[in-house]
Amino acid sequence: MSDPTPVIDDLREESEALDALVAGLSPGQWALATPAPGWSIAHQLAHLAWTDRGALVAVTDADGFRALVDRAVAAPGTFVDEGAREGAALPPAELLASWRQTRTALDKALREAPPGARFPWYGPPMSAASMATARLMETWAHGLDIADALGVVRPHTARLRHVARIGVRARDYAFVAHGLTPPTAPFRVELTTPDGLDVWKYGPEDADQRVTGAAVDFCLLATQRVHRADTALCAVGADADRWLDIAQAFAGPPGPGRAPKGERR
């Protein structure tokens, strides 16, 4: 993706949609539990603000970001949760203002990034477009958890094309994160768009390993917001089938994922 402007614009829209959902919440609603164990709505938004801040440092201060990586390495099991806890302890108005300020600064930094620049991250280095895509993916995924806690059904938009794309591109990373050797053969992935009117296609048409289904299902799976058993995704080929068990669109170690609907409390 040469011009990052379209995905940065979509990141802004995704963030504004979530902002509209949380802006009028009462203090009690900020404390509502979300599907992520131990995380309230405040934790979810605090995590977004914390990660946006990390992305801003990565884009504007490579040395400062290396210090963040050192902290993550020193506390791999608690680093992310600590950031969420610290932010969730703030008064809701202060937390919301912090997220708005940080995401606005990140938007500006990404738009002003030199063409071709790559920035450090917890996984592979990222371009401005890739960084914006990753932030959109997380904003959408954590926004789903917040909507779940509020009992709100959010419409799925064409912005999901960015989440689908990063999920497909992260195929090899998912295998490595699980201690597995990535397949050498390319996959064909065909995902029906959220409006049902088109198909997003990735990989060679004649690939033996194939994944097909709804883009929404794939995005939910790759962000670990749903168990594979609760999707209608289809895999052809042993490697493609294995991928659907371990897919993740985010950097870092594999998460625990979500239990099948029938096993949730």
Secondary structure as the mmCIF struct_conf table of DSSP 4:
data_model
#
loop_
_struct_conf.conf_type_id
_struct_conf.id
_struct_conf.beg_label_comp_id
_struct_conf.beg_label_asym_id
_struct_conf.beg_label_seq_id
_struct_conf.end_label_comp_id
_struct_conf.end_label_asym_id
_struct_conf.end_label_seq_id
HELX_RH_AL_P HELX_RH_AL_P1 THR A 5 VAL A 22
TURN_TY1_P TURN_TY1_P1 ALA A 23 GLY A 24
HELX_RH_AL_P HELX_RH_AL_P2 PRO A 27 TRP A 30
TURN_TY1_P TURN_TY1_P2 ALA A 31 ALA A 31
STRN STRN1 ALA A 33 ALA A 33
BEND BEND1 PRO A 35 ALA A 36
TURN_TY1_P TURN_TY1_P3 PRO A 37 GLY A 38
STRN STRN2 SER A 40 SER A 40
HELX_RH_AL_P HELX_RH_AL_P3 ILE A 41 THR A 60
HELX_RH_AL_P HELX_RH_AL_P4 ALA A 62 ALA A 74
BEND BEND2 ALA A 75 ALA A 75
TURN_TY1_P TURN_TY1_P4 PRO A 76 THR A 78
HELX_RH_AL_P HELX_RH_AL_P5 PHE A 79 ALA A 88
TURN_TY1_P TURN_TY1_P5 ALA A 89 ALA A 89
BEND BEND3 LEU A 90 LEU A 90
HELX_RH_AL_P HELX_RH_AL_P6 PRO A 92 ARG A 111
TURN_TY1_P TURN_TY1_P6 GLU A 112 GLU A 112
BEND BEND4 ALA A 113 ALA A 113
HELX_LH_PP_P HELX_LH_PP_P1 PRO A 114 PRO A 114
TURN_TY1_P TURN_TY1_P7 PRO A 115 GLY A 116
STRN STRN3 ARG A 118 PHE A 119
BEND BEND5 TYR A 122 PRO A 124
STRN STRN4 MET A 126 SER A 127
HELX_RH_AL_P HELX_RH_AL_P7 ALA A 128 LEU A 150
TURN_TY1_P TURN_TY1_P8 GLY A 151 GLY A 151
HELX_LH_PP_P HELX_LH_PP_P2 ARG A 154 HIS A 156
TURN_TY1_P TURN_TY1_P9 ALA A 158 ARG A 159
HELX_RH_AL_P HELX_RH_AL_P8 LEU A 160 ARG A 169
TURN_TY1_P TURN_TY1_P10 ALA A 170 ALA A 170
HELX_RH_AL_P HELX_RH_AL_P9 ARG A 171 ALA A 177
TURN_TY1_P TURN_TY1_P11 HIS A 178 GLY A 179
HELX_LH_PP_P HELX_LH_PP_P3 THR A 181 PRO A 183
BEND BEND6 THR A 184 ALA A 185
STRN STRN5 PHE A 187 THR A 192
TURN_TY1_P TURN_TY1_P12 PRO A 194 ASP A 195
BEND BEND7 GLY A 196 LEU A 197
STRN STRN6 VAL A 199 TYR A 202
BEND BEND8 GLY A 203 GLY A 203
TURN_TY1_P TURN_TY1_P13 GLU A 205 ASP A 206
BEND BEND9 ASP A 208 ASP A 208
STRN STRN7 GLN A 209 ALA A 214
HELX_RH_AL_P HELX_RH_AL_P10 ALA A 215 ALA A 222
TURN_TY1_P TURN_TY1_P14 THR A 223 GLN A 224
BEND BEND10 ARG A 225 VAL A 226
HELX_RH_3T_P HELX_RH_3T_P1 ARG A 228 ASP A 230
BEND BEND11 THR A 231 THR A 231
STRN STRN8 CYS A 234 VAL A 236
BEND BEND12 GLY A 237 GLY A 237
HELX_RH_AL_P HELX_RH_AL_P11 ALA A 238 ILE A 246
BEND BEND13 PHE A 250 PRO A 253
HELX_LH_PP_P HELX_LH_PP_P4 PRO A 254 GLY A 255
HELX_RH_3T_P HELX_RH_3T_P2 LYS A 261 GLU A 263
#
